């Protein structure tokens, strides 16, 4: 938070912040609620994209478990967390909101703040819903310059990468073994390099592509002889 405030002040001094939209807006406003409609083209377009949040969800549950020292894949279980994620997305869509995801950067924030109590998320959710009716607050967030947000995201996403490496270490994954090295290195290059497969009508990229590639390689590459014995 201090980093955002300092960055915001510095950006204001450099003339990168415009508060005119905040001054001319109302204090309170009703969000633009819309009702969903059936669109087959939109459904077919979103189907491959839906792979990404599902894979991200599993990774985030494992990562947050590593941070908090609890195994959430067993309690409450991935079947329950995935169901909750799906219900939340469905509910948000019914009111015209965007789809939900577990957001890896939130795991990084939890790691940095050490706020592990799930009740905090309930308080934050209620507070966020209340802020949705404050027009000036939403516009104030939009005035945060991209370089300031970029600096915060570097820290948050960097911490997620650190958590991922920590999981590999705790799980005693031997990267000297060729099979493990090939899977990890290929997945990293696909993700960091922005690899994309497909065309304008259907394409896989980012988390969805990396997740499927990692799963396929884990199934197809033969186990080492030492592990089989």
SVG drawing of the C-alpha trace seen along z (x, -y; Angstrom):
<svg xmlns="http://www.w3.org/2000/svg" viewBox="-31 -18 52 70">
<polyline fill="none" stroke="black" stroke-width="0.4" points="0.0,0.0 2.8,-2.4 4.4,-1.6 1.3,-2.5 0.9,-5.8 4.5,-6.8 4.3,-5.9 1.0,-7.7 2.5,-10.9 5.6,-10.7 3.4,-10.2 1.3,-13.2 4.4,-15.4 5.5,-14.3 2.1,-15.2 1.0,-11.6 -2.2,-11.8 -5.5,-13.5 -8.1,-13.9 -10.6,-15.8 -12.9,-12.7 -13.1,-12.3 -14.1,-16.0 -16.9,-15.9 -18.4,-12.6 -21.2,-11.9 -20.4,-10.5 -22.7,-7.6 -23.9,-5.7 -25.6,-2.4 -23.4,0.1 -24.6,0.9 -26.4,4.2 -27.2,6.2 -29.0,9.4 -27.2,12.3 -28.3,13.5 -27.6,16.7 -24.9,16.3 -23.5,19.5 -20.5,17.7 -19.5,16.2 -19.8,19.6 -17.6,21.3 -15.1,18.5 -14.9,18.7 -14.6,22.5 -10.8,22.7 -10.2,19.7 -12.1,21.4 -9.2,23.9 -6.9,21.2 -8.8,20.3 -9.4,23.9 -5.7,24.7 -4.9,21.4 -7.3,22.4 -5.5,25.7 -2.1,24.0 -3.3,21.3 -4.9,23.7 -1.6,25.6 0.3,22.4 -1.9,20.9 -1.6,24.2 2.1,24.0 2.0,20.4 -0.4,21.2 0.9,24.6 -2.4,26.3 -3.5,28.9 -6.6,27.3 -6.7,30.0 -7.9,32.4 -9.8,30.0 -12.1,28.6 -10.9,30.4 -10.5,29.3 -14.0,30.5 -15.4,28.0 -13.1,25.1 -13.7,25.6 -17.5,25.7 -17.3,22.5 -15.3,20.8 -17.8,21.9 -20.8,20.8 -19.2,17.4 -18.6,16.9 -22.2,17.9 -23.6,15.5 -21.4,12.6 -22.4,13.2 -26.1,13.1 -25.6,9.5 -23.5,8.6 -20.1,8.9 -16.9,10.4 -15.9,14.0 -14.1,14.8 -10.8,16.5 -8.6,17.1 -6.1,14.5 -2.5,15.6 -1.5,12.1 -3.8,12.4 -1.7,15.4 1.3,13.2 -0.4,10.5 -1.4,13.1 2.2,14.3 3.5,10.8 0.9,9.6 0.6,13.0 -3.2,12.5 -4.3,16.1 -7.7,15.9 -10.5,16.7 -12.8,14.4 -10.7,11.5 -11.7,12.3 -15.4,12.1 -14.9,8.7 -13.0,7.5 -15.7,8.9 -18.4,7.0 -16.3,3.9 -15.6,4.2 -19.3,4.6 -20.0,1.4 -17.3,-0.5 -18.9,0.5 -21.6,-2.1 -19.0,-4.8 -18.4,-6.4 -15.5,-8.6 -13.6,-5.6 -13.8,-3.6 -12.6,-6.6 -9.8,-7.2 -8.5,-3.7 -8.5,-4.3 -6.2,-7.3 -3.4,-5.1 -0.8,-5.2 0.3,-2.0 3.9,-2.3 2.7,-2.4 0.5,0.7 3.2,2.4 5.7,2.0 3.2,3.6 2.5,6.5 6.2,7.2 6.4,7.9 3.1,9.8 3.7,12.1 7.4,12.4 6.3,13.7 4.1,16.3 7.1,17.5 9.0,17.8 6.1,19.8 6.1,22.1 9.8,22.8 9.4,23.4 6.7,26.0 9.1,27.8 11.8,27.7 9.5,28.9 8.2,31.7 11.9,32.7 11.5,32.5 14.8,33.5 15.5,31.1 18.7,33.0 16.4,35.8 15.9,35.3 12.2,35.9 11.5,33.2 13.9,30.8 12.2,31.1 8.7,30.5 9.6,27.6 11.9,25.8 9.4,26.3 6.5,25.0 8.5,21.9 9.6,21.0 6.1,21.4 4.7,19.1 7.4,16.5 7.9,16.4 4.2,15.8 3.8,19.0 0.5,19.3 -1.0,22.1 -4.0,21.8 -5.6,19.1 -8.0,16.2 -10.9,18.6 -9.3,20.8 -6.1,20.3 -4.4,21.4 -1.9,19.2 -0.7,18.3 -1.8,20.5 -4.2,22.6 -1.5,23.6 1.2,24.1 -1.1,26.2 -2.1,28.5 1.5,28.9 2.7,29.7 -0.1,32.3 0.5,33.9 4.3,34.1 3.8,35.6 1.6,38.3 3.6,39.0 7.2,38.8 8.5,42.1 9.3,42.4 13.0,42.7 14.2,46.3 15.3,45.4 11.8,44.2 10.1,47.3 12.3,49.6"/>
</svg>
